[in-house]
Amino acid sequence: MSLRITALVYMACFAALAMGLYLVKYSVQNIQRDVTSMKEEVAHEKESLHLLNAEWAYLNRPERLRKLADRHLALVPLDSRRIENMNLLPAAATSDNTPPMDSMVQPIVHTVEVR
């Protein structure tokens, strides 16, 4: 009688292991399918990024930007003799913690050595 019980226990273990192997096999296949689709998506995004970088480089050509600036902006060269104070220059986009321009520029002091 004990032989039949052990045979039944072995058969139940074998059936449980077969079912577990079946579930693991199909879950691995699903994961592989997901990984493949993600790799394809990443490759597509890299291709799109490469295309966008090429378009950006094309649109940012210096000669093109110069033509657009000449056509749409009324810019004239700034004559340095007209600047009396550094604070008269147009303010750049700076953060609040940057020092003013006057503190960055040191006046030229001419000293004469006497011998």
C-alpha positions in Angstrom: 0.0 0.0 0.0 2.8 2.4 0.7 4.2 1.8 -2.8 0.9 3.1 -4.3 1.0 6.2 -2.0 4.6 7.1 -2.9 3.8 6.6 -6.6 0.8 8.9 -6.3 2.9 11.5 -4.5 5.6 11.2 -7.2 3.0 11.6 -9.9 1.5 14.6 -8.2 5.0 16.2 -7.9 5.7 15.4 -11.6 2.4 17.0 -12.6 3.1 20.1 -10.5 6.6 20.4 -12.0 5.3 19.9 -15.5 2.7 22.6 -14.9 5.3 25.0 -13.4 7.6 24.4 -16.4 4.8 25.1 -18.8 4.0 28.4 -17.0 7.6 29.4 -16.9 8.1 28.6 -20.6 5.2 30.8 -21.7 6.0 33.6 -19.3 9.6 33.7 -20.7 8.2 33.8 -24.3 6.0 36.7 -23.3 9.0 38.5 -21.8 11.1 37.9 -24.9 8.3 39.2 -27.1 8.2 42.4 -24.9 11.9 42.8 -25.1 11.9 42.5 -28.9 9.2 45.1 -29.2 11.0 47.4 -26.9 14.2 47.0 -28.9 12.4 47.9 -32.1 10.8 50.9 -30.4 14.2 52.1 -29.1 15.7 51.6 -32.6 12.8 53.7 -34.1 13.3 56.4 -31.5 17.1 56.5 -32.2 16.3 56.9 -35.9 13.9 59.7 -35.1 16.4 61.4 -32.9 19.1 61.2 -35.6 16.7 62.7 -38.1 15.8 65.6 -35.7 19.5 66.3 -35.0 20.1 66.5 -38.7 17.2 68.9 -39.2 18.4 71.0 -36.2 21.9 71.2 -37.7 20.4 72.2 -41.1 18.2 74.9 -39.6 21.1 76.3 -37.5 23.5 76.9 -40.3 25.3 80.2 -39.6 24.7 81.6 -43.1 21.0 80.9 -42.8 20.7 82.4 -39.4 22.6 85.5 -40.6 20.2 86.0 -43.5 17.2 85.6 -41.2 18.7 88.1 -38.7 19.4 90.6 -41.5 15.8 90.2 -42.8 13.9 90.2 -39.5 16.0 92.1 -37.0 17.2 95.7 -37.1 20.5 95.1 -35.5 23.4 97.6 -35.8 27.0 97.1 -34.5 27.5 98.5 -31.1 30.2 101.2 -31.0 32.3 100.9 -27.8 32.9 104.7 -27.7 29.2 105.3 -27.1 29.2 103.3 -23.9 29.7 105.5 -20.8 28.6 103.1 -18.1 28.5 99.3 -18.1 24.9 99.4 -16.8 23.7 101.1 -20.0 24.3 97.8 -21.9 21.3 95.7 -22.4 20.8 93.3 -19.5 21.5 89.6 -20.3 19.3 86.9 -19.0 21.0 86.3 -15.7 20.0 84.8 -12.4 19.5 86.8 -9.3 22.7 85.8 -7.6 25.1 87.0 -10.3 27.0 90.2 -9.5 26.4 93.3 -11.7 28.7 94.0 -14.6 30.4 96.9 -12.9 31.9 94.6 -10.3 33.3 92.3 -13.0 35.2 95.1 -14.7 38.2 96.6 -13.0 39.3 100.1 -13.9 42.7 100.5 -15.4 45.0 102.3 -13.1 48.2 103.8 -14.6 51.0 104.0 -12.2 54.2 105.7 -12.8 57.3 104.3 -11.1 59.7 107.0 -9.9 63.3 106.0 -9.6 
